[in-house]
């Protein structure tokens, strides 16, 4: 269940949004990962300490893994894994399931918003992360539809700082 809201923590919190693997297949992932690492490092340097990860395949899990790598150098940073529901990995490929559970097991905090899958679960999760953050770091190709587009629009409407990385810049 979610922890009580902490307004002072929000100012030091960032969240992630981004595309699933199918939207990243034509990208040089090492270069994309490097720029995502730089964006997270810049957030840490600016005083961000809490990082909310939505735990979806693709950009979310990659970002969470980068937070864990940086945590070795900056032990004060915290990874908060936010799952929309308990069975998020049902039907996932084994590689992504393993990465999900490694990330979840290493997280400083774990939030599961609902016990069962429901149709609006991902949108509720995205709103939760934005509502608890003051910075959104995203991997976003600019398409006007989908969960990433929704999250970027919602973050703008809530006045978050936004740092976007465009996958098209990393085409193979």
Secondary structure, DSSP 8 states (H G I E B T S, - for coil): ------HHHHTTEEEEEE--GGGSTTB-HHHHHHHHHHHHHHHHHTT--EEEE---TTHHHHHHHHHHHHHHH-TT-EEEEEESSTTTTTT--HHHHHHHHHHHHH-SEEEES-SS--TTHHHHHHHHHHHT-SEEEEE----SSSHHHHHHHHHHHTT-EEEEE-GGGGB-
